[in-house]
Amino acid sequence: MGVGPWVGSWPHDERLDPDLLRDGDRRNVVDGYRYWRHDAIVADLDTRRHDFHVAIENWEHDFNIGSVVRTANAMGAAAFHIVGRRRWNRRGAMVTDRYQHEHHHPTPGDLATWARENGIRLIGIDNLPGSRALETYDLPRRTMLVFGQEGPGLSEAMRAECEATLHIEQFGSTRSINAGAAAAIAMHAWVRRHVFGQDVLLRTPASGTVGSPPSTVV
């Protein structure tokens, strides 16, 4: 992965990093950002980030957090928020967190206060009783998708702060998909709605569901 040292005369572009031009660029960035300085990449991303945020509860150093953060980068999230412990398992993020805006909130209440002050609506993703289908819910443009930990899902305190909780419809035999996969599906649902202008399906499919009501444990 990556490219070697620049061949030929160096281009005159203040966004480029002389060290990378000399030594090569093996970072996990798209080709359009090859040889760019880190701060130049962040500044460019800031001109086109989307309006949704992502929040992840971090009480047990869940390894899925890194995967969620990496997807948030790929989907152009405005920022990601860590709720609970400040330190989190960054391995799965593949350094993509360096190009994003990170916020920390000690408690769900702190997250909710920040969201209200910034005009952002909290939408939980979990298979709680009474949860609604993601596929038939019109996600707000200025929203924060909130994810719990693998296994226990959203904490009770976080559930109380969310204006709605959504689940992902499933059609196979497994009871759940992991938190990282669920987060990717939810973020892409927002992208389809607000970037590509796709309308939501306002009804539940009449057939295809197997067994009891589908659920997603995140």
Backbone as JSON, one array per atom type, in Angstrom:
{
  "sequence": "MGVGPWVGSWPHDERLDPDLLRDGDRRNVVDGYRYWRHDAIVADLDTRRHDFHVAIENWEHDFNIGSVVRTANAMGAAAFHIVGRRRWNRRGAMVTDRYQHEHHHPTPGDLATWARENGIRLIGIDNLPGSRALETYDLPRRTMLVFGQEGPGLSEAMRAECEATLHIEQFGSTRSINAGAAAAIAMHAWVRRHVFGQDVLLRTPASGTVGSPPSTVV",
  "N": [[0.84, -1.19, 0.0], [0.5, 2.23, -0.8], [2.8, 4.76, -2.1], [5.96, 5.32, -3.67], [8.93, 7.45, -3.35], [8.65, 10.76, -4.79], [9.01, 11.06, -8.27], [11.13, 12.85, -10.36], [11.02, 16.45, -10.86], [10.0, 18.25, -8.0], [6.6, 19.13, -7.39], [5.15, 22.42, -7.13], [3.41, 23.08, -4.54], [1.78, 24.05, -1.75], [0.38, 22.34, -0.14], [1.63, 19.94, -0.1], [3.85, 17.59, 1.46], [7.2, 17.85, 2.14], [8.79, 15.79, 3.26], [7.34, 13.48, 2.7], [7.32, 13.56, -0.08], [9.99, 13.09, -0.51], [10.49, 10.59, 0.77], [8.39, 8.89, 0.19], [4.92, 7.84, 0.38], [3.06, 6.05, 2.47], [0.68, 5.99, 3.81], [-2.71, 5.36, 4.95], [-4.58, 6.59, 2.92], [-6.72, 8.05, 0.39], [-5.92, 8.12, -3.14], [-5.96, 10.74, -4.09], [-5.02, 12.26, -2.01], [-2.37, 11.7, -1.71], [0.9, 12.36, -0.66], [0.16, 14.69, 0.56], [0.26, 17.1, 3.26], [-0.62, 16.33, 6.64], [-2.28, 18.2, 8.05], [-3.27, 19.61, 5.9], [-4.88, 17.77, 4.61], [-6.88, 17.34, 6.56], [-7.97, 19.92, 6.65], [-9.04, 20.12, 4.06], [-10.93, 18.05, 4.1], [-12.64, 19.15, 5.98], [-14.1, 20.95, 4.52], [-16.09, 19.55, 3.33], [-17.39, 17.7, 4.95], [-20.09, 15.65, 6.19], [-23.4, 16.14, 7.69], [-23.99, 14.42, 9.78], [-23.23, 12.91, 12.95], [-21.33, 10.55, 14.91], [-21.64, 8.49, 17.73], [-20.14, 6.53, 20.28], [-20.45, 4.27, 22.89], [-18.16, 3.67, 25.5], [-17.3, 1.63, 27.7], [-15.99, -0.68, 28.29], [-13.7, -0.86, 26.76], [-14.24, -1.67, 24.04], [-13.42, -3.54, 21.18], [-14.62, -3.01, 18.77], [-14.9, -0.31, 18.43], [-12.86, 0.98, 16.99], [-13.35, 0.07, 14.39], [-15.84, 1.25, 13.91], [-15.12, 3.95, 13.97], [-13.39, 4.08, 11.79], [-15.18, 3.58, 9.68], [-16.79, 5.83, 10.01], [-15.03, 7.8, 9.15], [-14.77, 7.05, 6.43], [-17.39, 7.47, 5.54], [-17.65, 10.17, 5.82], [-18.36, 11.51, 8.22], [-19.27, 14.2, 10.43], [-18.03, 14.32, 12.91], [-16.71, 12.18, 15.51], [-17.76, 10.73, 18.61], [-16.77, 9.79, 21.8], [-18.09, 8.1, 24.49], [-17.92, 7.79, 27.92], [-15.18, 6.01, 29.05], [-12.16, 7.72, 28.37], [-9.91, 6.76, 26.98], [-9.61, 4.59, 24.23], [-9.82, 1.62, 22.18], [-7.8, 1.87, 19.58], [-6.84, 0.39, 17.51], [-8.33, -0.87, 15.4], [-9.07, 1.32, 13.94], [-7.18, 2.03, 12.12], [-5.57, 4.33, 11.92], [-7.25, 6.22, 10.92], [-8.62, 7.91, 12.58], [-7.07, 10.14, 12.98], [-7.68, 11.95, 11.06], [-10.08, 12.99, 11.63], [-12.57, 14.67, 13.7], [-12.54, 14.45, 17.09], [-14.48, 13.93, 19.99], [-14.95, 13.86, 23.51], [-17.07, 12.58, 26.04], [-17.97, 12.27, 29.35], [-20.35, 11.06, 30.33], [-23.62, 9.76, 29.27], [-25.48, 11.82, 29.65], [-23.88, 14.1, 29.42], [-23.18, 13.94, 26.72], [-25.72, 14.27, 25.57], [-26.34, 16.87, 26.36], [-24.39, 18.34, 24.96], [-25.21, 17.73, 22.35], [-27.79, 18.89, 22.24], [-27.12, 21.6, 22.56], [-25.91, 22.05, 20.16], [-27.8, 21.62, 18.27], [-28.39, 19.01, 17.4], [-29.81, 15.84, 16.87], [-30.31, 12.92, 18.79], [-30.09, 9.59, 17.84], [-30.57, 6.34, 18.6], [-29.09, 3.11, 17.94], [-30.16, -0.02, 18.17], [-31.58, -3.17, 19.29], [-33.94, -2.82, 20.87], [-36.96, -3.39, 22.84], [-39.78, -2.11, 21.26], [-38.32, -0.65, 19.46], [-37.79, 0.91, 16.26], [-37.84, 0.2, 12.72], [-34.87, 0.76, 10.96], [-34.89, 0.95, 8.21], [-37.32, 2.07, 7.53], [-37.43, 4.53, 8.65], [-37.2, 8.0, 8.65], [-34.33, 9.45, 8.72], [-33.08, 12.25, 10.5], [-31.42, 15.14, 9.09], [-29.46, 16.59, 10.59], [-28.13, 14.76, 12.71], [-27.16, 12.44, 15.31], [-25.83, 9.34, 15.29], [-26.06, 6.79, 17.55], [-24.25, 4.34, 19.24], [-24.06, 1.36, 21.17], [-22.08, -0.85, 23.24], [-20.56, -3.9, 22.06], [-22.55, -6.69, 22.59], [-23.88, -5.88, 25.35], [-25.13, -3.64, 24.26], [-26.84, -0.47, 23.91], [-26.56, 1.54, 26.81], [-28.78, 1.87, 29.65], [-28.98, 4.51, 30.51], [-28.17, 5.89, 28.22], [-30.14, 5.13, 26.42], [-32.31, 6.51, 27.41], [-31.71, 9.09, 26.67], [-31.93, 9.22, 23.92], [-33.96, 10.21, 21.18], [-35.21, 8.44, 19.54], [-35.03, 4.93, 18.89], [-33.54, 2.65, 16.76], [-33.72, -0.41, 14.88], [-32.03, -2.85, 12.81], [-33.35, -4.51, 10.09], [-33.4, -8.04, 9.72], [-32.95, -11.15, 7.93], [-32.09, -13.74, 8.02], [-30.83, -16.64, 9.82], [-29.23, -16.0, 11.99], [-29.01, -14.31, 15.16], [-27.93, -11.84, 15.4], [-25.84, -9.13, 14.18], [-22.46, -7.87, 14.22], [-21.34, -5.0, 16.17], [-19.74, -3.22, 14.68], [-20.47, -3.77, 12.01], [-23.2, -3.16, 12.09], [-23.08, -0.43, 12.61], [-21.92, 0.52, 10.25], [-23.95, -0.04, 8.39], [-25.99, 1.65, 9.35], [-24.84, 4.22, 9.11], [-24.51, 4.33, 6.35], [-27.13, 4.3, 5.58], [-27.92, 6.87, 6.29], [-26.33, 8.32, 4.49], [-27.36, 7.45, 2.01], [-29.88, 8.6, 2.19], [-29.48, 11.42, 2.55], [-27.36, 12.26, 0.96], [-27.61, 11.02, -1.52], [-30.28, 11.35, -1.88], [-32.28, 9.41, -1.63], [-35.5, 8.2, -1.04], [-37.08, 6.99, 1.96], [-38.36, 3.71, 2.69], [-41.61, 3.49, 3.55], [-43.02, 1.47, 4.76], [-43.2, -1.81, 6.22], [-41.68, -4.65, 4.74], [-43.83, -7.09, 3.24], [-43.21, -9.75, 3.15], [-40.56, -12.14, 3.7], [-39.29, -11.95, 6.16], [-38.03, -14.1, 8.57], [-39.16, -16.25, 11.09], [-39.25, -14.96, 14.44], [-39.82, -11.4, 15.15], [-37.37, -9.5, 13.42], [-34.11, -8.71, 14.69], [-31.35, -6.75, 15.87], [-28.47, -7.06, 17.56], [-26.45, -4.81, 18.99]],
  "CA": [[0.0, 0.0, 0.0], [1.25, 3.46, -0.8], [3.61, 5.12, -3.25], [7.35, 5.62, -3.33], [9.34, 8.85, -3.47], [8.24, 11.46, -6.01], [9.99, 10.96, -9.35], [11.22, 14.08, -11.13], [11.01, 17.71, -10.12], [8.89, 18.34, -7.06], [5.58, 20.13, -7.73], [5.05, 23.57, -6.22], [2.08, 23.02, -3.93], [1.99, 24.17, -0.31], [-0.3, 21.26, 0.57], [2.46, 18.75, -0.13], [4.81, 17.41, 2.55], [8.52, 17.54, 1.58], [9.28, 14.5, 3.75], [6.65, 12.42, 1.96], [7.83, 13.59, -1.45], [11.34, 12.5, -0.51], [10.55, 9.22, 1.27], [7.24, 8.09, -0.21], [3.72, 7.99, 1.22], [2.41, 4.75, 2.69], [-0.46, 6.17, 4.71], [-4.01, 4.85, 4.52], [-5.36, 7.7, 2.37], [-7.07, 7.89, -1.02], [-4.85, 8.58, -4.02], [-6.0, 12.19, -4.23], [-4.32, 12.89, -0.88], [-0.98, 11.25, -1.64], [1.96, 13.36, -0.43], [-0.35, 15.89, 1.23], [0.46, 17.24, 4.69], [-1.76, 15.89, 7.44], [-3.19, 19.31, 8.32], [-3.92, 20.0, 4.64], [-5.95, 16.79, 4.38], [-7.96, 17.64, 7.5], [-8.6, 21.17, 6.21], [-9.83, 19.84, 2.88], [-12.09, 17.27, 4.54], [-13.54, 20.04, 6.71], [-14.93, 21.7, 3.58], [-17.13, 18.69, 2.75], [-17.93, 16.69, 5.86], [-21.55, 15.6, 6.23], [-24.04, 16.7, 8.89], [-24.25, 13.45, 10.84], [-22.17, 12.56, 13.89], [-21.38, 9.18, 15.43], [-21.24, 8.36, 19.14], [-19.93, 5.15, 20.71], [-20.22, 4.1, 24.32], [-16.88, 3.0, 25.76], [-17.21, 1.27, 29.11], [-15.15, -1.88, 28.44], [-12.67, -0.85, 25.7], [-14.74, -2.52, 22.96], [-12.55, -3.52, 20.0], [-15.38, -2.55, 17.62], [-14.89, 1.15, 18.31], [-11.97, 1.35, 15.9], [-14.04, -0.19, 13.13], [-16.87, 2.28, 13.75], [-14.44, 5.2, 13.66], [-12.89, 3.98, 10.41], [-16.32, 3.77, 8.79], [-17.19, 7.24, 10.12], [-14.12, 8.52, 8.26], [-15.12, 6.73, 5.05], [-18.7, 8.04, 5.22], [-17.6, 11.63, 5.92], [-19.05, 12.02, 9.41], [-18.77, 15.49, 10.92], [-17.15, 14.04, 14.05], [-17.12, 11.02, 16.31], [-17.84, 11.03, 20.03], [-16.55, 8.67, 22.71], [-18.83, 8.31, 25.73], [-17.41, 6.89, 28.95], [-13.73, 6.09, 29.21], [-11.53, 8.54, 27.33], [-9.03, 5.91, 26.17], [-10.34, 3.56, 23.51], [-9.0, 0.72, 21.36], [-7.65, 2.53, 18.28], [-6.2, -0.49, 16.52], [-9.18, -1.09, 14.24], [-9.29, 2.56, 13.2], [-6.16, 2.13, 11.06], [-5.08, 5.71, 11.93], [-8.23, 7.13, 10.3], [-9.08, 8.88, 13.57], [-6.24, 11.34, 12.91], [-8.24, 12.86, 10.06], [-11.43, 13.32, 12.07], [-12.7, 15.46, 14.92], [-12.92, 13.55, 18.19], [-15.0, 14.55, 21.21], [-15.15, 12.92, 24.62], [-18.11, 12.94, 27.0], [-17.91, 11.28, 30.44], [-21.62, 10.37, 30.56], [-24.64, 10.0, 28.26], [-26.06, 13.14, 29.86], [-22.97, 15.1, 28.85], [-23.35, 13.87, 25.27], [-27.02, 14.84, 25.23], [-26.24, 18.32, 26.53], [-23.61, 18.84, 23.81], [-26.03, 17.6, 21.15], [-28.84, 19.91, 22.28], [-26.51, 22.91, 22.35], [-25.48, 22.15, 18.77], [-28.93, 21.36, 17.37], [-28.23, 17.67, 16.84], [-30.76, 14.89, 17.46], [-29.71, 11.62, 19.11], [-30.82, 8.42, 17.37], [-29.88, 5.13, 19.02], [-29.18, 1.93, 17.08], [-30.17, -1.2, 19.04], [-32.8, -3.96, 19.1], [-34.72, -2.71, 22.09], [-38.41, -3.48, 22.68], [-40.35, -0.86, 20.79], [-37.47, 0.02, 18.47], [-38.38, 1.01, 14.93], [-36.95, -0.27, 11.66], [-34.04, 1.77, 10.32], [-35.22, 1.04, 6.79], [-38.56, 2.83, 7.33], [-37.34, 5.74, 9.47], [-36.6, 9.12, 7.93], [-33.28, 9.99, 9.58], [-32.88, 13.7, 10.4], [-30.14, 15.51, 8.51], [-28.54, 16.89, 11.68], [-28.38, 13.69, 13.66], [-26.03, 11.69, 15.84], [-26.12, 7.92, 15.41], [-25.46, 6.39, 18.82], [-24.05, 2.89, 19.31], [-23.58, 0.82, 22.43], [-20.98, -1.8, 23.16], [-20.86, -5.26, 21.61], [-23.14, -7.5, 23.65], [-24.93, -5.2, 26.12], [-25.82, -2.61, 23.49], [-26.95, 0.85, 24.53], [-26.82, 1.57, 28.25], [-30.1, 2.42, 29.98], [-28.87, 5.97, 30.55], [-28.11, 6.4, 26.85], [-31.46, 4.93, 25.81], [-33.2, 7.57, 27.88], [-31.35, 10.35, 26.02], [-32.2, 9.15, 22.48], [-35.35, 10.49, 20.84], [-35.72, 7.23, 18.9], [-34.08, 3.82, 18.79], [-33.82, 1.92, 15.53], [-33.04, -1.69, 14.66], [-31.78, -3.2, 11.41], [-34.09, -5.71, 9.73], [-32.6, -9.21, 9.33], [-33.76, -12.14, 7.22], [-31.47, -15.04, 8.11], [-31.01, -17.4, 11.06], [-28.46, -15.44, 13.09], [-29.74, -13.35, 15.98], [-27.33, -10.5, 15.44], [-24.59, -8.8, 13.48], [-21.65, -7.18, 15.23], [-21.54, -3.56, 16.29], [-19.09, -2.52, 13.58], [-21.29, -3.94, 10.81], [-24.44, -2.41, 12.29], [-22.76, 0.99, 12.48], [-21.71, 0.8, 8.83], [-25.26, -0.03, 7.75], [-26.73, 2.84, 9.78], [-24.23, 5.41, 8.49], [-24.8, 4.34, 4.91], [-28.54, 4.68, 5.44], [-27.95, 8.34, 6.31], [-25.74, 8.78, 3.23], [-28.33, 7.23, 0.93], [-31.01, 9.53, 2.32], [-29.16, 12.85, 2.5], [-26.38, 12.56, -0.09], [-28.15, 10.56, -2.79], [-31.68, 11.73, -1.96], [-33.18, 8.26, -1.72], [-36.6, 8.2, -0.08], [-37.16, 5.79, 2.79], [-39.52, 2.85, 2.51], [-42.47, 3.83, 4.68], [-43.77, 0.31, 5.22], [-42.41, -3.02, 6.44], [-41.93, -5.63, 3.68], [-44.88, -8.04, 3.61], [-42.66, -11.09, 3.24], [-39.11, -12.22, 3.74], [-38.82, -12.09, 7.52], [-38.11, -15.48, 9.04], [-39.24, -16.43, 12.54], [-39.71, -13.85, 15.26], [-39.43, -10.08, 14.62], [-35.92, -9.39, 13.28], [-33.45, -7.84, 15.65], [-29.92, -6.56, 15.69], [-27.81, -6.77, 18.83], [-25.23, -4.04, 18.77]],
  "C": [[0.88, 1.24, 0.0], [2.03, 3.68, -2.08], [5.01, 5.45, -2.78], [7.66, 7.1, -3.45], [8.89, 9.45, -4.81], [9.36, 11.38, -7.03], [9.96, 12.25, -10.17], [11.2, 15.31, -10.24], [9.79, 17.77, -9.21], [7.89, 19.41, -7.5], [5.57, 21.26, -6.7], [3.61, 23.64, -5.7], [2.26, 23.01, -2.42], [1.3, 23.07, 0.49], [0.58, 20.02, 0.68], [3.52, 18.77, 0.96], [6.17, 17.03, 1.96], [9.05, 16.18, 2.02], [8.63, 13.35, 2.99], [7.09, 12.39, 0.5], [9.19, 12.91, -1.54], [11.32, 11.0, -0.21], [9.44, 8.31, 0.77], [6.11, 8.23, 0.8], [3.0, 6.65, 1.31], [1.26, 4.83, 3.68], [-1.74, 5.59, 4.09], [-4.9, 6.03, 4.09], [-5.67, 7.42, 0.91], [-5.98, 8.52, -1.87], [-4.81, 10.1, -4.15], [-5.27, 12.94, -3.14], [-2.87, 12.42, -0.75], [-0.03, 12.45, -1.56], [1.45, 14.62, 0.27], [0.08, 15.9, 2.7], [-0.81, 16.82, 5.43], [-2.77, 17.02, 7.66], [-3.91, 19.77, 7.06], [-5.06, 19.04, 4.31], [-7.14, 17.1, 5.28], [-8.71, 18.9, 7.06], [-9.49, 20.95, 4.99], [-11.08, 19.04, 3.24], [-13.12, 18.16, 5.25], [-14.46, 20.84, 5.78], [-16.1, 20.86, 3.05], [-17.59, 17.55, 3.66], [-19.46, 16.78, 5.87], [-22.07, 16.1, 7.58], [-24.29, 15.69, 10.0], [-23.0, 13.22, 11.68], [-22.36, 11.11, 14.31], [-20.92, 9.2, 16.88], [-21.16, 6.89, 19.5], [-19.7, 5.12, 22.2], [-18.97, 3.26, 24.54], [-16.74, 2.74, 27.26], [-16.23, 0.13, 29.33], [-14.08, -1.98, 27.36], [-13.04, -1.8, 24.55], [-13.85, -2.4, 21.73], [-13.28, -3.02, 18.76], [-15.31, -1.04, 17.41], [-14.01, 1.59, 17.14], [-12.61, 1.16, 14.54], [-15.11, 0.86, 12.86], [-16.24, 3.61, 13.34], [-13.92, 5.2, 12.23], [-14.03, 4.19, 9.41], [-16.82, 5.21, 8.83], [-16.31, 8.11, 9.23], [-14.55, 8.31, 6.81], [-16.44, 7.37, 4.62], [-18.75, 9.56, 5.39], [-18.35, 12.21, 7.09], [-18.44, 13.35, 9.86], [-17.77, 15.3, 12.04], [-17.58, 12.73, 14.68], [-16.94, 11.36, 17.78], [-17.65, 9.75, 20.84], [-17.23, 8.99, 24.03], [-18.35, 7.29, 26.77], [-15.92, 7.09, 29.13], [-13.11, 6.87, 28.05], [-10.66, 7.68, 26.41], [-9.86, 4.81, 25.51], [-9.4, 2.79, 22.6], [-8.93, 1.26, 19.93], [-7.15, 1.61, 17.18], [-7.04, -0.64, 15.24], [-9.41, 0.16, 13.4], [-8.29, 2.76, 12.07], [-5.7, 3.58, 10.84], [-6.07, 6.69, 11.3], [-8.75, 8.17, 11.28], [-8.3, 10.19, 13.5], [-6.81, 12.38, 11.94], [-9.66, 13.31, 10.42], [-11.39, 14.2, 13.31], [-13.27, 14.56, 16.0], [-13.38, 14.36, 19.4], [-15.15, 13.47, 22.28], [-16.19, 13.47, 25.58], [-18.13, 11.88, 28.1], [-19.19, 10.46, 30.59], [-22.58, 10.6, 29.39], [-25.29, 11.37, 28.41], [-25.2, 14.25, 29.29], [-23.08, 15.13, 27.32], [-24.65, 14.55, 24.85], [-27.01, 16.37, 25.34], [-25.51, 18.94, 25.35], [-24.47, 18.82, 22.55], [-27.12, 18.67, 21.12], [-28.28, 21.29, 21.99], [-26.11, 23.13, 20.9], [-26.58, 21.77, 17.77], [-28.87, 20.01, 16.69], [-29.12, 16.69, 17.59], [-30.11, 13.52, 17.64], [-30.63, 10.49, 18.66], [-30.01, 7.17, 17.75], [-30.08, 4.0, 18.02], [-29.05, 0.7, 17.99], [-31.5, -1.92, 18.84], [-33.66, -3.97, 20.36], [-36.21, -2.95, 21.82], [-38.97, -2.11, 22.28], [-39.49, -0.11, 19.8], [-38.14, -0.04, 17.1], [-37.36, 0.6, 13.88], [-36.18, 0.91, 11.05], [-34.5, 2.02, 8.89], [-36.47, 1.89, 6.53], [-38.58, 4.13, 8.14], [-36.62, 6.82, 8.69], [-35.58, 9.81, 8.84], [-33.15, 11.5, 9.41], [-31.52, 14.01, 9.77], [-29.11, 15.77, 9.61], [-28.8, 15.89, 12.81], [-27.07, 13.11, 14.17], [-26.48, 10.25, 16.01], [-25.35, 7.39, 16.6], [-25.43, 4.87, 18.92], [-23.55, 2.49, 20.68], [-22.42, -0.13, 22.21], [-21.47, -3.14, 22.6], [-21.42, -6.05, 22.79], [-24.23, -6.76, 24.39], [-25.69, -4.15, 25.34], [-25.85, -1.28, 24.21], [-27.23, 0.72, 26.02], [-28.21, 2.17, 28.49], [-30.07, 3.95, 29.99], [-28.85, 6.56, 29.15], [-29.46, 6.24, 26.15], [-32.4, 6.08, 26.17], [-32.93, 8.9, 27.17], [-31.72, 10.38, 24.53], [-33.68, 9.41, 22.2], [-36.01, 9.31, 20.13], [-34.62, 6.18, 18.91], [-34.49, 2.96, 17.61], [-33.09, 0.59, 15.51], [-32.9, -1.92, 13.16], [-32.51, -4.51, 11.11], [-33.13, -6.82, 9.28], [-33.52, -10.29, 8.76], [-33.15, -13.54, 7.24], [-31.71, -15.69, 9.45], [-30.27, -16.79, 12.25], [-29.26, -14.39, 13.85], [-29.17, -11.95, 15.88], [-26.2, -10.37, 14.43], [-23.78, -7.96, 14.45], [-21.82, -5.66, 15.13], [-20.92, -2.79, 15.13], [-19.9, -2.6, 12.3], [-22.57, -3.13, 10.92], [-24.2, -0.91, 12.11], [-22.58, 1.38, 11.01], [-23.04, 0.88, 8.09], [-26.02, 1.26, 8.09], [-26.16, 4.1, 9.14], [-24.55, 5.48, 7.01], [-26.26, 4.65, 4.64], [-28.68, 6.2, 5.43], [-27.41, 8.89, 4.98], [-26.72, 8.6, 2.07], [-29.45, 8.27, 0.98], [-30.6, 10.96, 2.0], [-28.08, 13.23, 1.48], [-26.95, 12.19, -1.46], [-29.65, 10.84, -2.94], [-32.66, 10.59, -2.09], [-34.26, 8.34, -0.64], [-36.59, 6.91, 0.73], [-38.41, 5.01, 2.43], [-40.41, 3.01, 3.73], [-43.36, 2.68, 5.13], [-42.8, -0.85, 5.42], [-42.71, -4.01, 5.34], [-42.93, -6.68, 4.15], [-44.35, -9.45, 3.77], [-41.16, -11.02, 3.33], [-38.55, -12.38, 5.13], [-39.04, -13.52, 7.99], [-38.2, -15.49, 10.55], [-39.78, -15.21, 13.24], [-39.26, -12.53, 14.67], [-37.92, -9.93, 14.57], [-35.33, -8.42, 14.26], [-31.98, -7.78, 15.36], [-29.33, -6.21, 17.04], [-26.53, -6.05, 18.53], [-24.64, -3.65, 20.1]]
}
